[in-house]
Amino acid sequence: MFTLKIKQVLKSFLPGIFLFGFTIGTGSVTAMAKAGADYGMSLLWTVFLSCLITFFLLNLFGKFTIVSKETALSSIRKHIHPGVALFFLISLTVNVCGSVIGVMGIVSDVCFEWSKYLVQGGIAPIYFASFFVILVYIIFLLGNTKLFEQILAIIVGIMAICFLINFAMLAPPALELAKGMIPKMPDAGADKNAFLVTASMVGTTVFSGLFILRTTLVKEANWTMDDLKVQQKDALFSGFLMFIVSASIMAAAAGTLHTQGVTLEHVSELITLLEPVAGQFAVTIFAVGLIAAGISSQFPNVALLPWLLDDYHQRAPDMKRLDYRIFVFFISLLGLIVPIFNAKPIVVMIISQAFGALLLPVTVSCILILGNKSSLMKAHKYSSSINIGLIGILIFSIIMSIMSFTGIINIMRAQ
């Protein structure tokens, strides 16, 4: 009886775990680690605010589907404009393609540096990238959403434990953590990347694709009006995990690299720079956590386009369609670009995550419009307080978009 109850509890939180695994990938690790290394804990407030907004929007999108029985893209297509839905479909696909490139580049680069402890000269990144590309694609061929959720639950557990252990070993003083909760931009001086790093932290946490996908997962979970509180708890659980793990990654970098005055420019530095400060055990734990983060985000990354297409066309999700398998195959191959062409994965990833911040204002505007349609929400039409909250988030998202655009322009000019 007790075992059955535990299984039921875990099942109710699987959508939240899935979204957490989607969000906390190597993009999030990169953004949080770079912020911690370059600016200490001064941007911790950004993480907290981003996770709070994420919980708020996850809850609203989930509740919208439970009440209206509709998923996001199809609803936007029907009730706002087909062009807006098409904008999301194209923009999120471009964003995810950039993420796939960056994720696999970072994972293979970290595995290469880590393998130097085991094999003289290390194992070339292309071998690691090829292995993980094949692994993820095979799981896509065999699986469905439920299988993805179960696999991600295991990987996410490994990732969370690794980063929490690192936090316990490497965290800066509690006073510095407390100061980081005071909203302010770091005194970056001549550093023009502060805006880009901040926008990428918001973009990787408050990701538009996360909320679009939330509606599909809620519908597949067959949640009804009786599950509104379960849905809310699931969203809260996801947002809470995001904050704890993101803060742990930032703190580990702040407590080591920032105190040494070392900024983060290359992903391999996460391994080579941590070793003399924290020791080989801490490096190993961090590497395992980072690899787990990469794999956990790569599953939803490669499958997002099929989900979006089914949502757009109002079809039941079907991962076994031949055209989807072809799409996912070519998207998966993008993971080989960084190791083959020796590109800079950290630049690709930061820009990809910052690009996500550009989509956020449109996402917030859409749920604001849909949530106030009496024909869809009936008695659950948004209250004044919810609307005020959404307008505040919309203003915040516009500011982040401006910062993102400015940061991307600056980094492009510097190339």
HUHUHU-V160507 format. One line per field, one symbol per residue. ss: DSSP state (h for helix, s for strand, l for the rest). phi: phi as a letter, one per 20 degrees, with the letter a starting at -180 (. if undefined). psi: psi as a letter, one per 30 degrees, with the letter a starting at -180 (. if undefined). A space follows every 50 residues. Layout:
ss->???
phi->???
psi->???
This chain:
ss->lhhhhhhhhhhhhhhhhhhhhhhllhhhhhhhhhhhhhhllllhhhhhhh hhhhhhhhhhhhhhhhhhlllhhhhhhhhllhhhhhhhhhhhhhhhhhhh hhhhhhhhhhhhhhhlllllllllhhhhhhhhhhhhhhhhhhllhhhhhh hhhhhhhhhhhhhhhhhhhhlllhhhhhhllllllllllllllhhhhhhh hhhhhllhhhhhhhhhhhhhllllhhhhhhhhhhhhhhhhhhhhhhhhhh hhhhhhhhllllllllllhhhhhhhhhhlhhhhhhhhhhhhhhhhhhhhh hhhhhhhhhhhhlllllllllhhhhhhhhhhhhhhhhhhhhlllhhhhhh hhhhhhhhhhhhhhhhhhhhlllhhhhhhhlllhhhhhhhhhhhhhhhhh hhhhhhhhhhhhhhl
phi->.fffffffffffeggffgfffffedfffgffffffffecmefdfffffff ffffggfgfffffgfffemdefffffffddagffffgfgfffffffffff ffgffffffffffffffdcfnmdggfffffffffgffffffedbgffgff ffgfffffffffffffffedffgfffffffeefaeffemefeegffffff fffeeeegfffffgffffffflfdgfdgfffffffffffffgffffffff fffffcfffemdeddcfffgefefgfednfffffffffffffffffefgf gfefggffffffeldfgbfeffffffgfgffffffeffffelfefffgff ffffffffefgffffffffffdeffeelfeggefffffffffffffffff fffffffffffffff
psi->eeeeeeeeeeeffeeeeeeeeeeiafeeeeeeeeeeeegbgfgeeeeeee eeeeeeeeeeeeeeeeefglleeeeeeefdkeeeeeeeeeeeeeeeeeee eeeeeeeeeeeeeefffekkflkkeeeeeeeeeeeeeeeeefaaeeeeee eeeeeeeeeeeeeeeeeeefklleeeeeeffjklkkifbfjgfeeeeeee eeefeikefeeeeeeeeeeffhkaffgeeeeeeeeeeeeeeeeeeeeeee eeeefdeeffgkljekeffeeefeefefleeeeeeeeeeeeeeeeefeee effeeeeeeeeeghlkkjfgkeeeeeeeeeeeffffeeeeghljeeeeee eeeeeefffeeeeeeefeeefgjefefbfgkkleeeeeeeeeeeeeeeee eeeeeeeeeeeeff.
